Amino acid sequence: MPPYQYKARDESGKLMTGVLDASSKDKAIQTLREKGLYPVSIKSAESEGSTKKIFGFRKIKPEELIMFTRQLATLSKAGLPILTTLDILFQQIDTSHFKKVVGRVREDIIGGNSLSQAMSKHPAFFSSIYVNFIYAGEQGGVLDQVLERLGNLLTHELEDRKAIQSALMYPKMLIIAMIGALVIVMSFVVPKFAQIFKSINMELPLPTRIMLGANSIFQSYWPFLLGGAIIICILAIVMVRTSKGRILWDQYTLKIPIVGPLLTKSMISRFCFVFGATVESGLPILETMEMATLTLDNTYIARELDRAKREVRDGKAIGATLSKISIFPSLVINMISVGERSGNLSRMLDELVSHYDLEIKYAISGMAKAMEQILTLVMAVFVLGLALGVFLPMWNMLNMGR
């Protein structure tokens, strides 16, 4: 969901700033009001965030944030005051810009802000999800437990990201090799054979005609083909940045073969993880659902969960409302329903997380194998077509010479 920068005042009139994720500006306003804040100004922070994502500008490495979170959890569990904890961590941080941020967080706490309020002023380092976790821990009086869970969540996501990158390494190399081979063949190999075939007064086989036609289009129109591809990419990015376009794209990605099931399982795991962590912290159920919804980077599912949250507010059971959302299978619905009736919702959600962690590992492995097989087949067809296009005319020439 797109991020929004906000300025709002609490009931005492104190001005607060921060960043939150919401499916729309109206939804951001509603979220602030539910937290007892009165919005002063709200503007989209997506352009800045998107630029950082596109060009890879990162303020802090994931490993460094995980280490900071785990150390913060350990010192909080030891019973140290938050200012003392931040003093100790400030001395241990090596990255200069992150060290400055921790120093500013400490200064804001001295000035009267809570830890979550102070962190919300630095969205480039602490995401809205991170801040909301801290807020849940403060409200429930279980900051050390929430920090421990937050460290586990960050570690979990980093491991999944690395597993996907590792699984896609070979397919990426294969795609690059295919594109490089295609460019070299079309630029240097096929033109030489084209000159030879044009000087021969004979009917060329179909594979050869297709090869020569593709080469002619590539040689004559490659600037237009490249420009068209760039324009399509730009239009797609612009469309995805609109609210309706983003919803359509997020809905479509869930239906992509091989990739869609992996995304679905990943979102279920994350939703259950955050939902379970916040339920255990003692927050009201509507707030826990809101926080779990914010963790999903899919506006289509977030919109469906917003509807479910309204039904829960009206008194309906969580399991019954989630059953209307297509991504949640019967296993999830049944376990959540059992957890509601038995009073062990948090434990059931933890069980679901463990189950889907295994499912994600199997899905990543299956996706990598499927992509390898598909790309190998595509490369085989390409090589076969090139071989037929080149050698069939030669074979016909030899037969004519006989």
Buried (B, 14 or more C-beta within 10 A) or exposed (E): BBBBBBBBEEEEEEEBBBBBBBBBBEBBBBBBEEBEBEBEEBEBBBEEBBEEEEEEEEBBEBEBBBBBBBBBBBBBEEEBEBEEBBBEBBEEBEBEEBBEBBBBBBEBBEEEBBBBBBBBBBBBBBBBBBBBBBBBBBBBEBBBBBBBBBBBBBBBBBEBEEBBEEBBEEBEEBBEEBEEBBEEBBEEBBBEBBEEBEEEEEEBBEBBEBBBEBBEEBEEEEEEEEEEEEEEEEEEEEEBBEBEBBBBBBBEBBEEEBBBBBBBBBBBBBBBBBBBBBBBBEBEBEBBBBBBBBBBBBBBBBBBBBEBBEBBEEEEBBBBBBBEBEBBEEEBBEBBBEBBEEEBBBBBBBBBBEBBBEBBBEBBEBBBEBBBEBBEEEBEEBEEBBEBBBEBBBEBBEEEEE
